[in-house]
Amino acid sequence: MNDLDPVIHATTRLRIMTALNALALGDKLAFNALARTLDLTPGNLSVHLTKLSDVGYVAIDKTFEGRKPATYVSLTATGRAAFENYLTELRALLSGSDKE
Amino acid sequence: MNDLDPVIHATTRLRIMTALNALALGDKLAFNALARTLDLTPGNLSVHLTKLSDVGYVAIDKTFEGRKPATYVSLTATGRAAFENYLTELRALLSGSDKE
């Protein structure tokens, strides 16, 4: 039995990972833009990004633009591989072929 | 923002729904065969089937084969429609097109 990565499978994190995975490798997305795109409150997005960051799937860069703090988010190589693996397992599950 | 049906999205129930959806309409699967196929304990399978039954997605038929009790499980029309809808929303989410 292969279980889907629970860190990715939760709907909100699946939406975050999908959005970040659409970026070119190395590209970053502004935290505010991500929250807006996914229609998430900053607090909710922050909680999920922390979980994704804790397992090394996303990188969170805090910086300044002039005197204004700005946060950028990107998928790490680990996160990209985990997401690809998740999609592979999801497809296998949905095709009914995940019987060990 | 469209959320994936949480009754279906949980991994174990997703595997159960996938297995039942593979049956022809009206066909039933023996509880024991389903448990074996999905490598679930009877207790675990039972808990998830109850949740799916509570929302009307699966029908559970308890019967007797000779003097032996036997349980059969099938997808209801509601369950089949909910599963199709889930797959549609999942595909939309993964293609990044579920922005409201």
N, CA and C atoms of all chains as a GROMACS GRO file, in nm:
protein
  600
    1MET      N    1   0.084  -0.120   0.000
    1MET     CA    2   0.000   0.000   0.000
    1MET      C    3   0.087   0.124   0.000
    2ASN      N    4   0.065   0.212  -0.095
    2ASN     CA    5   0.145   0.334  -0.093
    2ASN      C    6   0.056   0.452  -0.056
    3ASP      N    7   0.095   0.520   0.050
    3ASP     CA    8   0.016   0.632   0.096
    3ASP      C    9   0.065   0.761   0.030
    4LEU      N   10  -0.030   0.847   0.004
    4LEU     CA   11   0.007   0.976  -0.054
    4LEU      C   12   0.069   1.062   0.054
    5ASP      N   13   0.175   1.131   0.020
    5ASP     CA   14   0.246   1.221   0.112
    5ASP      C   15   0.145   1.316   0.178
    6PRO      N   16   0.120   1.297   0.308
    6PRO     CA   17   0.016   1.378   0.375
    6PRO      C   18   0.051   1.527   0.383
    7VAL      N   19   0.179   1.558   0.376
    7VAL     CA   20   0.216   1.700   0.379
    7VAL      C   21   0.168   1.770   0.250
    8ILE      N   22   0.167   1.695   0.142
    8ILE     CA   23   0.123   1.752   0.014
    8ILE      C   24  -0.027   1.732  -0.008
    9HIS      N   25  -0.081   1.620   0.040
    9HIS     CA   26  -0.218   1.582   0.004
    9HIS      C   27  -0.326   1.677   0.058
   10ALA      N   28  -0.303   1.739   0.173
   10ALA     CA   29  -0.403   1.831   0.228
   10ALA      C   30  -0.435   1.938   0.123
   11THR      N   31  -0.565   1.961   0.100
   11THR     CA   32  -0.607   2.041  -0.016
   11THR      C   33  -0.534   2.174  -0.030
   12THR      N   34  -0.526   2.250   0.077
   12THR     CA   35  -0.464   2.382   0.066
   12THR      C   36  -0.316   2.371   0.027
   13ARG      N   37  -0.247   2.275   0.086
   13ARG     CA   38  -0.105   2.259   0.050
   13ARG      C   39  -0.089   2.205  -0.092
   14LEU      N   40  -0.184   2.125  -0.134
   14LEU     CA   41  -0.180   2.076  -0.272
   14LEU      C   42  -0.194   2.194  -0.370
   15ARG      N   43  -0.278   2.290  -0.334
   15ARG     CA   44  -0.295   2.408  -0.419
   15ARG      C   45  -0.169   2.496  -0.416
   16ILE      N   46  -0.106   2.507  -0.300
   16ILE     CA   47   0.017   2.585  -0.290
   16ILE      C   48   0.128   2.520  -0.373
   17MET      N   49   0.143   2.389  -0.356
   17MET     CA   50   0.249   2.317  -0.429
   17MET      C   51   0.227   2.325  -0.580
   18THR      N   52   0.099   2.316  -0.622
   18THR     CA   53   0.067   2.325  -0.764
   18THR      C   54   0.106   2.462  -0.820
   19ALA      N   55   0.075   2.565  -0.743
   19ALA     CA   56   0.107   2.702  -0.787
   19ALA      C   57   0.258   2.721  -0.796
   20LEU      N   58   0.332   2.673  -0.695
   20LEU     CA   59   0.477   2.692  -0.694
   20LEU      C   60   0.544   2.605  -0.801
   21ASN      N   61   0.487   2.488  -0.825
   21ASN     CA   62   0.544   2.397  -0.924
   21ASN      C   63   0.530   2.453  -1.066
   22ALA      N   64   0.436   2.544  -1.084
   22ALA     CA   65   0.415   2.605  -1.216
   22ALA      C   66   0.523   2.708  -1.249
   23LEU      N   67   0.598   2.749  -1.146
   23LEU     CA   68   0.707   2.844  -1.170
   23LEU      C   69   0.824   2.774  -1.238
   24ALA      N   70   0.903   2.850  -1.310
   24ALA     CA   71   1.028   2.794  -1.363
   24ALA      C   72   1.120   2.766  -1.245
   25LEU      N   73   1.207   2.667  -1.261
   25LEU     CA   74   1.300   2.629  -1.153
   25LEU      C   75   1.381   2.752  -1.108
   26GLY      N   76   1.380   2.777  -0.978
   26GLY     CA   77   1.456   2.890  -0.925
   26GLY      C   78   1.374   3.018  -0.912
   27ASP      N   79   1.260   3.022  -0.980
   27ASP     CA   80   1.174   3.141  -0.969
   27ASP      C   81   1.104   3.146  -0.835
   28LYS      N   82   1.078   3.268  -0.790
   28LYS     CA   83   1.009   3.287  -0.663
   28LYS      C   84   0.880   3.363  -0.685
   29LEU      N   85   0.787   3.341  -0.592
   29LEU     CA   86   0.658   3.410  -0.599
   29LEU      C   87   0.644   3.493  -0.472
   30ALA      N   88   0.595   3.617  -0.487
   30ALA     CA   89   0.572   3.700  -0.369
   30ALA      C   90   0.462   3.638  -0.285
   31PHE      N   91   0.483   3.639  -0.154
   31PHE     CA   92   0.385   3.584  -0.060
   31PHE      C   93   0.247   3.643  -0.084
   32ASN      N   94   0.241   3.776  -0.101
   32ASN     CA   95   0.112   3.843  -0.120
   32ASN      C   96   0.041   3.800  -0.247
   33ALA      N   97   0.120   3.780  -0.353
   33ALA     CA   98   0.063   3.737  -0.480
   33ALA      C   99   0.007   3.596  -0.467
   34LEU      N  100   0.080   3.511  -0.395
   34LEU     CA  101   0.036   3.373  -0.375
   34LEU      C  102  -0.094   3.368  -0.295
   35ALA      N  103  -0.100   3.449  -0.189
   35ALA     CA  104  -0.221   3.454  -0.107
   35ALA      C  105  -0.341   3.499  -0.190
   36ARG      N  106  -0.316   3.599  -0.275
   36ARG     CA  107  -0.423   3.653  -0.358
   36ARG      C  108  -0.469   3.549  -0.460
   37THR      N  109  -0.372   3.487  -0.527
   37THR     CA  110  -0.403   3.387  -0.630
   37THR      C  111  -0.486   3.272  -0.574
   38LEU      N  112  -0.448   3.227  -0.455
   38LEU     CA  113  -0.516   3.110  -0.398
   38LEU      C  114  -0.633   3.149  -0.308
   39ASP      N  115  -0.657   3.279  -0.295
   39ASP     CA  116  -0.766   3.329  -0.211
   39ASP      C  117  -0.754   3.278  -0.068
   40LEU      N  118  -0.633   3.289  -0.014
   40LEU     CA  119  -0.607   3.248   0.124
   40LEU      C  120  -0.574   3.370   0.208
   41THR      N  121  -0.612   3.366   0.335
   41THR     CA  122  -0.569   3.474   0.424
   41THR      C  123  -0.420   3.460   0.447
   42PRO      N  124  -0.350   3.571   0.474
   42PRO     CA  125  -0.206   3.561   0.503
   42PRO      C  126  -0.178   3.462   0.616
   43GLY      N  127  -0.263   3.463   0.720
   43GLY     CA  128  -0.241   3.372   0.833
   43GLY      C  129  -0.249   3.226   0.793
   44ASN      N  130  -0.350   3.194   0.714
   44ASN     CA  131  -0.370   3.057   0.669
   44ASN      C  132  -0.255   3.012   0.578
   45LEU      N  133  -0.220   3.100   0.482
   45LEU     CA  134  -0.109   3.068   0.392
   45LEU      C  135   0.020   3.047   0.472
   46SER      N  136   0.041   3.131   0.570
   46SER     CA  137   0.163   3.125   0.651
   46SER      C  138   0.175   2.991   0.724
   47VAL      N  139   0.064   2.946   0.783
   47VAL     CA  140   0.063   2.818   0.855
   47VAL      C  141   0.104   2.704   0.763
   48HIS      N  142   0.046   2.703   0.641
   48HIS     CA  143   0.075   2.593   0.549
   48HIS      C  144   0.216   2.602   0.492
   49LEU      N  145   0.263   2.724   0.468
   49LEU     CA  146   0.400   2.739   0.418
   49LEU      C  147   0.501   2.693   0.522
   50THR      N  148   0.470   2.718   0.649
   50THR     CA  149   0.560   2.673   0.755
   50THR      C  150   0.571   2.521   0.755
   51LYS      N  151   0.456   2.454   0.738
   51LYS     CA  152   0.460   2.307   0.733
   51LYS      C  153   0.541   2.257   0.614
   52LEU      N  154   0.525   2.323   0.500
   52LEU     CA  155   0.598   2.283   0.380
   52LEU      C  156   0.746   2.315   0.393
   53SER      N  157   0.775   2.423   0.462
   53SER     CA  158   0.914   2.462   0.485
   53SER      C  159   0.981   2.369   0.586
   54ASP      N  160   0.906   2.327   0.687
   54ASP     CA  161   0.961   2.237   0.790
   54ASP      C  162   1.015   2.107   0.731
   55VAL      N  163   0.951   2.058   0.626
   55VAL     CA  164   0.998   1.934   0.563
   55VAL      C  165   1.089   1.962   0.443
   56GLY      N  166   1.121   2.089   0.423
   56GLY     CA  167   1.218   2.125   0.318
   56GLY      C  168   1.160   2.133   0.178
   57TYR      N  169   1.027   2.142   0.165
   57TYR     CA  170   0.967   2.146   0.031
   57TYR      C  171   0.965   2.287  -0.028
   58VAL      N  172   0.955   2.388   0.057
   58VAL     CA  173   0.957   2.526   0.006
   58VAL      C  174   1.063   2.607   0.080
   59ALA      N  175   1.112   2.706   0.010
   59ALA     CA  176   1.206   2.801   0.071
   59ALA      C  177   1.133   2.933   0.087
   60ILE      N  178   1.150   2.994   0.203
   60ILE     CA  179   1.086   3.122   0.231
   60ILE      C  180   1.195   3.226   0.251
   61ASP      N  181   1.196   3.326   0.164
   61ASP     CA  182   1.299   3.430   0.172
   61ASP      C  183   1.237   3.561   0.217
   62LYS      N  184   1.285   3.608   0.331
   62LYS     CA  185   1.237   3.737   0.380
   62LYS      C  186   1.340   3.842   0.343
   63THR      N  187   1.293   3.948   0.280
   63THR     CA  188   1.386   4.049   0.232
   63THR      C  189   1.323   4.188   0.250
   64PHE      N  190   1.390   4.288   0.202
   64PHE     CA  191   1.333   4.422   0.207
   64PHE      C  192   1.331   4.482   0.068
   65GLU      N  193   1.223   4.552   0.038
   65GLU     CA  194   1.219   4.628  -0.086
   65GLU      C  195   1.210   4.772  -0.043
   66GLY      N  196   1.324   4.841  -0.050
   66GLY     CA  197   1.333   4.970   0.014
   66GLY      C  198   1.325   4.946   0.162
   67ARG      N  199   1.230   5.008   0.228
   67ARG     CA  200   1.214   4.986   0.373
   67ARG      C  201   1.101   4.890   0.402
   68LYS      N  202   1.038   4.837   0.297
   68LYS     CA  203   0.923   4.750   0.316
   68LYS      C  204   0.964   4.604   0.317
   69PRO      N  205   0.926   4.529   0.422
   69PRO     CA  206   0.957   4.386   0.422
   69PRO      C  207   0.879   4.315   0.312
   70ALA      N  208   0.943   4.220   0.248
   70ALA     CA  209   0.876   4.142   0.143
   70ALA      C  210   0.917   3.996   0.159
   71THR      N  211   0.823   3.907   0.136
   71THR     CA  212   0.851   3.764   0.151
   71THR      C  213   0.831   3.695   0.017
   72TYR      N  214   0.929   3.612  -0.019
   72TYR     CA  215   0.918   3.537  -0.144
   72TYR      C  216   0.922   3.388  -0.114
   73VAL      N  217   0.849   3.316  -0.195
   73VAL     CA  218   0.835   3.172  -0.172
   73VAL      C  219   0.873   3.096  -0.299
   74SER      N  220   0.942   2.985  -0.282
   74SER     CA  221   0.975   2.901  -0.397
   74SER      C  222   0.980   2.755  -0.358
   75LEU      N  223   0.971   2.671  -0.459
   75LEU     CA  224   0.982   2.527  -0.438
   75LEU      C  225   1.130   2.491  -0.436
   76THR      N  226   1.172   2.408  -0.341
   76THR     CA  227   1.310   2.359  -0.340
   76THR      C  228   1.320   2.240  -0.436
   77ALA      N  229   1.441   2.194  -0.462
   77ALA     CA  230   1.458   2.074  -0.546
   77ALA      C  231   1.391   1.955  -0.479
   78THR      N  232   1.404   1.948  -0.347
   78THR     CA  233   1.337   1.840  -0.270
   78THR      C  234   1.186   1.848  -0.287
   79GLY      N  235   1.132   1.969  -0.278
   79GLY     CA  236   0.988   1.988  -0.291
   79GLY      C  237   0.939   1.951  -0.430
   80ARG      N  238   1.018   1.986  -0.530
   80ARG     CA  239   0.980   1.955  -0.668
   80ARG      C  240   0.977   1.804  -0.688
   81ALA      N  241   1.079   1.736  -0.635
   81ALA     CA  242   1.084   1.589  -0.648
   81ALA      C  243   0.969   1.524  -0.571
   82ALA      N  244   0.940   1.578  -0.452
   82ALA     CA  245   0.831   1.522  -0.370
   82ALA      C  246   0.697   1.541  -0.441
   83PHE      N  247   0.682   1.655  -0.506
   83PHE     CA  248   0.556   1.682  -0.576
   83PHE      C  249   0.541   1.590  -0.697
   84GLU      N  250   0.650   1.571  -0.772
   84GLU     CA  251   0.646   1.478  -0.887
   84GLU      C  252   0.610   1.337  -0.839
   85ASN      N  253   0.671   1.298  -0.728
   85ASN     CA  254   0.646   1.166  -0.670
   85ASN      C  255   0.500   1.154  -0.625
   86TYR      N  256   0.451   1.260  -0.564
   86TYR     CA  257   0.311   1.263  -0.521
   86TYR      C  258   0.217   1.243  -0.640
   87LEU      N  259   0.244   1.316  -0.749
   87LEU     CA  260   0.158   1.305  -0.868
   87LEU      C  261   0.161   1.164  -0.926
   88THR      N  262   0.281   1.105  -0.926
   88THR     CA  263   0.295   0.968  -0.977
   88THR      C  264   0.213   0.871  -0.893
   89GLU      N  265   0.222   0.886  -0.761
   89GLU     CA  266   0.148   0.796  -0.672
   89GLU      C  267  -0.003   0.822  -0.682
   90LEU      N  268  -0.040   0.947  -0.697
   90LEU     CA  269  -0.182   0.979  -0.711
   90LEU      C  270  -0.240   0.916  -0.838
   91ARG      N  271  -0.164   0.928  -0.947
   91ARG     CA  272  -0.210   0.869  -1.073
   91ARG      C  273  -0.224   0.717  -1.059
   92ALA      N  274  -0.125   0.655  -0.993
   92ALA     CA  275  -0.129   0.510  -0.972
   92ALA      C  276  -0.252   0.472  -0.890
   93LEU      N  277  -0.274   0.548  -0.784
   93LEU     CA  278  -0.390   0.521  -0.697
   93LEU      C  279  -0.520   0.531  -0.777
   94LEU      N  280  -0.533   0.638  -0.855
   94LEU     CA  281  -0.658   0.662  -0.927
   94LEU      C  282  -0.678   0.564  -1.043
   95SER      N  283  -0.569   0.504  -1.088
   95SER     CA  284  -0.585   0.403  -1.194
   95SER      C  285  -0.604   0.266  -1.130
   96GLY      N  286  -0.609   0.263  -0.997
   96GLY     CA  287  -0.635   0.138  -0.926
   96GLY      C  288  -0.517   0.043  -0.928
   97SER      N  289  -0.399   0.095  -0.957
   97SER     CA  290  -0.282   0.009  -0.971
   97SER      C  291  -0.184   0.022  -0.855
   98ASP      N  292  -0.234   0.066  -0.739
   98ASP     CA  293  -0.140   0.084  -0.628
   98ASP      C  294  -0.148  -0.031  -0.528
   99LYS      N  295  -0.190  -0.145  -0.579
   99LYS     CA  296  -0.200  -0.260  -0.488
   99LYS      C  297  -0.061  -0.314  -0.458
  100GLU      N  298   0.005  -0.248  -0.371
  100GLU     CA  299   0.146  -0.275  -0.334
  100GLU      C  300   0.242  -0.273  -0.451
  101MET      N  301  -1.257   2.973  -0.489
  101MET     CA  302  -1.179   2.859  -0.442
  101MET      C  303  -1.270   2.738  -0.430
  102ASN      N  304  -1.232   2.630  -0.496
  102ASN     CA  305  -1.314   2.509  -0.481
  102ASN      C  306  -1.237   2.405  -0.402
  103ASP      N  307  -1.299   2.362  -0.293
  103ASP     CA  308  -1.233   2.262  -0.209
  103ASP      C  309  -1.271   2.122  -0.253
  104LEU      N  310  -1.176   2.034  -0.242
  104LEU     CA  311  -1.202   1.894  -0.276
  104LEU      C  312  -1.286   1.831  -0.166
  105ASP      N  313  -1.385   1.755  -0.204
  105ASP     CA  314  -1.473   1.685  -0.110
  105ASP      C  315  -1.389   1.609  -0.006
  106PRO      N  316  -1.390   1.656   0.120
  106PRO     CA  317  -1.302   1.595   0.220
  106PRO      C  318  -1.341   1.450   0.254
  107VAL      N  319  -1.466   1.415   0.230
  107VAL     CA  320  -1.506   1.276   0.256
  107VAL      C  321  -1.435   1.182   0.158
  108ILE      N  322  -1.411   1.231   0.037
  108ILE     CA  323  -1.344   1.148  -0.064
  108ILE      C  324  -1.192   1.166  -0.060
  109HIS      N  325  -1.146   1.288  -0.028
  109HIS     CA  326  -1.004   1.321  -0.044
  109HIS      C  327  -0.910   1.242   0.049
  110ALA      N  328  -0.956   1.206   0.168
  110ALA     CA  329  -0.870   1.130   0.259
  110ALA      C  330  -0.821   1.003   0.189
  111THR      N  331  -0.689   0.979   0.197
  111THR     CA  332  -0.627   0.876   0.112
  111THR      C  333  -0.699   0.742   0.113
  112THR      N  334  -0.730   0.691   0.232
  112THR     CA  335  -0.791   0.558   0.238
  112THR      C  336  -0.927   0.557   0.169
  113ARG      N  337  -1.006   0.662   0.192
  113ARG     CA  338  -1.137   0.666   0.127
  113ARG      C  339  -1.125   0.687  -0.024
  114LEU      N  340  -1.022   0.757  -0.065
  114LEU     CA  341  -0.998   0.775  -0.208
  114LEU      C  342  -0.968   0.640  -0.273
  115ARG      N  343  -0.894   0.555  -0.202
  115ARG     CA  344  -0.863   0.422  -0.254
  115ARG      C  345  -0.989   0.334  -0.257
  116ILE      N  346  -1.072   0.347  -0.155
  116ILE     CA  347  -1.197   0.271  -0.151
  116ILE      C  348  -1.289   0.313  -0.265
  117MET      N  349  -1.305   0.445  -0.281
  117MET     CA  350  -1.393   0.497  -0.387
  117MET      C  351  -1.342   0.455  -0.525
  118THR      N  352  -1.210   0.460  -0.544
  118THR     CA  353  -1.151   0.421  -0.672
  118THR      C  354  -1.182   0.273  -0.702
  119ALA      N  355  -1.167   0.189  -0.600
  119ALA     CA  356  -1.193   0.046  -0.618
  119ALA      C  357  -1.340   0.022  -0.652
  120LEU      N  358  -1.430   0.089  -0.580
  120LEU     CA  359  -1.573   0.068  -0.604
  120LEU      C  360  -1.617   0.127  -0.737
  121ASN      N  361  -1.554   0.238  -0.775
  121ASN     CA  362  -1.589   0.303  -0.901
  121ASN      C  363  -1.549   0.218  -1.022
  122ALA      N  364  -1.454   0.126  -1.000
  122ALA     CA  365  -1.408   0.039  -1.109
  122ALA      C  366  -1.511  -0.071  -1.139
  123LEU      N  367  -1.605  -0.091  -1.046
  123LEU     CA  368  -1.710  -0.191  -1.069
  123LEU      C  369  -1.810  -0.140  -1.171
  124ALA      N  370  -1.874  -0.231  -1.240
  124ALA     CA  371  -1.985  -0.191  -1.326
  124ALA      C  372  -2.098  -0.140  -1.238
  125LEU      N  373  -2.180  -0.050  -1.292
  125LEU     CA  374  -2.291   0.007  -1.215
  125LEU      C  375  -2.381  -0.105  -1.160
  126GLY      N  376  -2.406  -0.099  -1.030
  126GLY     CA  377  -2.493  -0.200  -0.969
  126GLY      C  378  -2.417  -0.320  -0.912
  127ASP      N  379  -2.292  -0.338  -0.954
  127ASP     CA  380  -2.212  -0.449  -0.902
  127ASP      C  381  -2.170  -0.422  -0.758
  128LYS      N  382  -2.154  -0.531  -0.684
  128LYS     CA  383  -2.112  -0.520  -0.544
  128LYS      C  384  -1.982  -0.595  -0.523
  129LEU      N  385  -1.908  -0.551  -0.422
  129LEU     CA  386  -1.782  -0.618  -0.388
  129LEU      C  387  -1.794  -0.671  -0.246
  130ALA      N  388  -1.746  -0.793  -0.225
  130ALA     CA  389  -1.748  -0.849  -0.090
  130ALA      C  390  -1.655  -0.767   0.000
  131PHE      N  391  -1.702  -0.737   0.121
  131PHE     CA  392  -1.622  -0.662   0.218
  131PHE      C  393  -1.483  -0.722   0.235
  132ASN      N  394  -1.477  -0.854   0.248
  132ASN     CA  395  -1.348  -0.920   0.270
  132ASN      C  396  -1.253  -0.905   0.152
  133ALA      N  397  -1.309  -0.912   0.032
  133ALA     CA  398  -1.227  -0.896  -0.088
  133ALA      C  399  -1.173  -0.753  -0.096
  134LEU      N  400  -1.257  -0.658  -0.060
  134LEU     CA  401  -1.215  -0.517  -0.063
  134LEU      C  402  -1.103  -0.492   0.039
  135ALA      N  403  -1.120  -0.547   0.158
  135ALA     CA  404  -1.017  -0.532   0.261
  135ALA      C  405  -0.885  -0.590   0.214
  136ARG      N  406  -0.893  -0.707   0.151
  136ARG     CA  407  -0.772  -0.775   0.105
  136ARG      C  408  -0.707  -0.695  -0.009
  137THR      N  409  -0.788  -0.652  -0.104
  137THR     CA  410  -0.736  -0.576  -0.219
  137THR      C  411  -0.664  -0.449  -0.175
  138LEU      N  412  -0.724  -0.380  -0.078
  138LEU     CA  413  -0.667  -0.252  -0.036
  138LEU      C  414  -0.570  -0.267   0.082
  139ASP      N  415  -0.550  -0.391   0.126
  139ASP     CA  416  -0.461  -0.418   0.238
  139ASP      C  417  -0.499  -0.336   0.362
  140LEU      N  418  -0.629  -0.339   0.393
  140LEU     CA  419  -0.680  -0.268   0.510
  140LEU      C  420  -0.731  -0.372   0.612
  141THR      N  421  -0.718  -0.339   0.739
  141THR     CA  422  -0.778  -0.426   0.839
  141THR      C  423  -0.930  -0.410   0.830
  142PRO      N  424  -1.006  -0.514   0.868
  142PRO     CA  425  -1.152  -0.502   0.866
  142PRO      C  426  -1.199  -0.382   0.948
  143GLY      N  427  -1.137  -0.357   1.062
  143GLY     CA  428  -1.178  -0.245   1.147
  143GLY      C  429  -1.159  -0.111   1.077
  144ASN      N  430  -1.044  -0.095   1.014
  144ASN     CA  431  -1.014   0.029   0.944
  144ASN      C  432  -1.107   0.048   0.824
  145LEU      N  433  -1.125  -0.056   0.746
  145LEU     CA  434  -1.216  -0.047   0.630
  145LEU      C  435  -1.356  -0.012   0.678
  146SER      N  436  -1.398  -0.074   0.786
  146SER     CA  437  -1.532  -0.053   0.840
  146SER      C  438  -1.555   0.094   0.879
  147VAL      N  439  -1.458   0.152   0.945
  147VAL     CA  440  -1.468   0.293   0.986
  147VAL      C  441  -1.488   0.384   0.864
  148HIS      N  442  -1.408   0.359   0.760
  148HIS     CA  443  -1.416   0.446   0.642
  148HIS      C  444  -1.544   0.421   0.562
  149LEU      N  445  -1.588   0.296   0.557
  149LEU     CA  446  -1.713   0.266   0.486
  149LEU      C  447  -1.832   0.332   0.556
  150THR      N  448  -1.826   0.336   0.688
  150THR     CA  449  -1.934   0.402   0.764
  150THR      C  450  -1.941   0.550   0.727
  151LYS      N  451  -1.824   0.615   0.719
  151LYS     CA  452  -1.823   0.757   0.680
  151LYS      C  453  -1.880   0.777   0.540
  152LEU      N  454  -1.843   0.687   0.449
  152LEU     CA  455  -1.891   0.699   0.311
  152LEU      C  456  -2.040   0.667   0.302
  153SER      N  457  -2.084   0.577   0.387
  153SER     CA  458  -2.225   0.539   0.390
  153SER      C  459  -2.310   0.651   0.453
  154ASP      N  460  -2.254   0.716   0.555
  154ASP     CA  461  -2.326   0.825   0.624
  154ASP      C  462  -2.364   0.938   0.528
  155VAL      N  463  -2.280   0.963   0.429
  155VAL     CA  464  -2.311   1.070   0.332
  155VAL      C  465  -2.379   1.013   0.207
  156GLY      N  466  -2.408   0.884   0.209
  156GLY     CA  467  -2.484   0.824   0.098
  156GLY      C  468  -2.401   0.788  -0.024
  157TYR      N  469  -2.268   0.778  -0.008
  157TYR     CA  470  -2.183   0.747  -0.124
  157TYR      C  471  -2.173   0.596  -0.149
  158VAL      N  472  -2.181   0.518  -0.044
  158VAL     CA  473  -2.175   0.372  -0.063
  158VAL      C  474  -2.294   0.306   0.004
  159ALA      N  475  -2.333   0.192  -0.049
  159ALA     CA  476  -2.438   0.110   0.012
  159ALA      C  477  -2.372  -0.013   0.070
  160ILE      N  478  -2.412  -0.049   0.190
  160ILE     CA  479  -2.357  -0.166   0.258
  160ILE      C  480  -2.470  -0.265   0.278
  161ASP      N  481  -2.457  -0.382   0.215
  161ASP     CA  482  -2.561  -0.484   0.226
  161ASP      C  483  -2.512  -0.600   0.310
  162LYS      N  484  -2.579  -0.621   0.420
  162LYS     CA  485  -2.547  -0.736   0.505
  162LYS      C  486  -2.643  -0.848   0.472
  163THR      N  487  -2.587  -0.965   0.443
  163THR     CA  488  -2.670  -1.077   0.401
  163THR      C  489  -2.615  -1.206   0.462
  164PHE      N  490  -2.671  -1.316   0.424
  164PHE     CA  491  -2.620  -1.445   0.470
  164PHE      C  492  -2.592  -1.533   0.349
  165GLU      N  493  -2.481  -1.605   0.356
  165GLU     CA  494  -2.454  -1.706   0.254
  165GLU      C  495  -2.458  -1.837   0.330
  166GLY      N  496  -2.567  -1.907   0.316
  166GLY     CA  497  -2.593  -2.022   0.403
  166GLY      C  498  -2.612  -1.965   0.542
  167ARG      N  499  -2.533  -2.006   0.637
  167ARG     CA  500  -2.547  -1.955   0.774
  167ARG      C  501  -2.440  -1.851   0.804
  168LYS      N  502  -2.356  -1.823   0.704
  168LYS     CA  503  -2.245  -1.730   0.727
  168LYS      C  504  -2.284  -1.588   0.689
  169PRO      N  505  -2.265  -1.492   0.779
  169PRO     CA  506  -2.294  -1.354   0.741
  169PRO      C  507  -2.192  -1.307   0.636
  170ALA      N  508  -2.241  -1.228   0.541
  170ALA     CA  509  -2.153  -1.173   0.438
  170ALA      C  510  -2.194  -1.029   0.412
  171THR      N  511  -2.096  -0.945   0.390
  171THR     CA  512  -2.124  -0.804   0.367
  171THR      C  513  -2.077  -0.764   0.228
  172TYR      N  514  -2.163  -0.694   0.156
  172TYR     CA  515  -2.127  -0.648   0.023
  172TYR      C  516  -2.135  -0.496   0.016
  173VAL      N  517  -2.047  -0.440  -0.061
  173VAL     CA  518  -2.033  -0.294  -0.068
  173VAL      C  519  -2.045  -0.249  -0.212
  174SER      N  520  -2.113  -0.139  -0.234
  174SER     CA  521  -2.122  -0.085  -0.370
  174SER      C  522  -2.131   0.067  -0.365
  175LEU      N  523  -2.102   0.128  -0.478
  175LEU     CA  524  -2.114   0.273  -0.491
  175LEU      C  525  -2.260   0.305  -0.525
  176THR      N  526  -2.316   0.406  -0.461
  176THR     CA  527  -2.451   0.451  -0.498
  176THR      C  528  -2.439   0.547  -0.617
  177ALA      N  529  -2.552   0.581  -0.676
  177ALA     CA  530  -2.551   0.679  -0.785
  177ALA      C  531  -2.496   0.813  -0.734
  178THR      N  532  -2.533   0.848  -0.611
  178THR     CA  533  -2.482   0.971  -0.549
  178THR      C  534  -2.330   0.963  -0.534
  179GLY      N  535  -2.282   0.848  -0.490
  179GLY     CA  536  -2.138   0.830  -0.472
  179GLY      C  537  -2.062   0.837  -0.603
  180ARG      N  538  -2.121   0.778  -0.704
  180ARG     CA  539  -2.057   0.780  -0.836
  180ARG      C  540  -2.048   0.924  -0.888
  181ALA      N  541  -2.155   0.999  -0.871
  181ALA     CA  542  -2.157   1.139  -0.916
  181ALA      C  543  -2.057   1.222  -0.835
  182ALA      N  544  -2.053   1.198  -0.704
  182ALA     CA  545  -1.960   1.272  -0.618
  182ALA      C  546  -1.815   1.242  -0.655
  183PHE      N  547  -1.789   1.117  -0.690
  183PHE     CA  548  -1.653   1.077  -0.727
  183PHE      C  549  -1.613   1.142  -0.860
  184GLU      N  550  -1.704   1.141  -0.956
  184GLU     CA  551  -1.678   1.207  -1.085
  184GLU      C  552  -1.649   1.355  -1.063
  185ASN      N  553  -1.730   1.417  -0.978
  185ASN     CA  554  -1.714   1.558  -0.948
  185ASN      C  555  -1.579   1.584  -0.879
  186TYR      N  556  -1.544   1.495  -0.787
  186TYR     CA  557  -1.415   1.505  -0.718
  186TYR      C  558  -1.300   1.501  -0.819
  187LEU      N  559  -1.307   1.405  -0.911
  187LEU     CA  560  -1.199   1.391  -1.011
  187LEU      C  561  -1.189   1.516  -1.098
  188THR      N  562  -1.304   1.571  -1.135
  188THR     CA  563  -1.305   1.693  -1.216
  188THR      C  564  -1.239   1.808  -1.140
  189GLU      N  565  -1.274   1.822  -1.012
  189GLU     CA  566  -1.216   1.931  -0.932
  189GLU      C  567  -1.068   1.908  -0.907
  190LEU      N  568  -1.030   1.783  -0.887
  190LEU     CA  569  -0.889   1.751  -0.866
  190LEU      C  570  -0.807   1.787  -0.991
  191ARG      N  571  -0.860   1.750  -1.107
  191ARG     CA  572  -0.790   1.781  -1.232
  191ARG      C  573  -0.777   1.932  -1.249
  192ALA      N  574  -0.884   2.004  -1.217
  192ALA     CA  575  -0.881   2.150  -1.228
  192ALA      C  576  -0.776   2.208  -1.134
  193LEU      N  577  -0.776   2.157  -1.012
  193LEU     CA  578  -0.679   2.205  -0.912
  193LEU      C  579  -0.536   2.181  -0.961
  194LEU      N  580  -0.509   2.060  -1.010
  194LEU     CA  581  -0.373   2.025  -1.051
  194LEU      C  582  -0.329   2.096  -1.179
  195SER      N  583  -0.427   2.142  -1.256
  195SER     CA  584  -0.388   2.218  -1.375
  195SER      C  585  -0.379   2.366  -1.342
  196GLY      N  586  -0.401   2.398  -1.213
  196GLY     CA  587  -0.386   2.536  -1.168
  196GLY      C  588  -0.500   2.626  -1.213
  197SER      N  589  -0.612   2.564  -1.250
  197SER     CA  590  -0.720   2.645  -1.306
  197SER      C  591  -0.838   2.657  -1.209
  198ASP      N  592  -0.813   2.640  -1.080
  198ASP     CA  593  -0.927   2.646  -0.987
  198ASP      C  594  -0.933   2.779  -0.913
  199LYS      N  595  -0.878   2.881  -0.979
  199LYS     CA  596  -0.880   3.013  -0.914
  199LYS      C  597  -1.021   3.068  -0.914
  200GLU      N  598  -1.098   3.024  -0.815
  200GLU     CA  599  -1.241   3.056  -0.800
  200GLU      C  600  -1.327   3.010  -0.916
   0.00000   0.00000   0.00000
